[in-house]
Structures are given as C-alpha cells and as structure tokens.
Amino acid sequence: MSSLVGELSAKSEDFRRLWADHPVKEKTHGVKRLVHVAVGELEFGYETLALPGDPDQLLVAHTVPRGSATADRLALLVRRMAGAGAG
C-alpha cells in the first residue's frame, strides 16, 4: 500500500493534496457483506470495541439477526459441513 501511495504521490499533485487533506476516521460499526461460494451473500453487523488497557487491541463482534436470510444461509452451511464430516 505504501509503495502505491508513494507512486501516486510522485505522479500527481492532486493526489498528494487529497491524500494529505483527507480526514480518515476509523469505522467502528456497520455491515460487512461476503459472498460464500456455497450459500451466497452473507451480511453481518459488526461493532468494534477498543480495549481500555491496550488501545492496539480491538474486540470485533459480528452479529446476524435471527430469522434473517444470512441466518438461514449460515444454518444451511452448518448442515452442509456437518454432512461433509459424517462420511
């Protein structure tokens, strides 16, 4: 990443200005979407918590609402994995 930023900075005054001025904030909550080859799209809510004793460590909790399409797809995945292990 740093070599890409360096290359873009060397080639573009606009990039250097925008990169220097852009206020990046940590995103501590939201939704992550993944596509699993076997069950399709999965959508997880997440919350990130900083540990007070060590700000370099984070605890990330992912959640899935009961009865959601993702919950159904995860249950299907668990059944498929359990069946694969039974043979």
ABEGO torsion letter per residue (X at the ends): XAAAAAAAAAABAAAAAAAAABBBBBBABEBBBBBBAAAEBBBBBBBBBBBAABAABBBBBBBBBBGBAAAAAAAAAAAAAAAAAAX
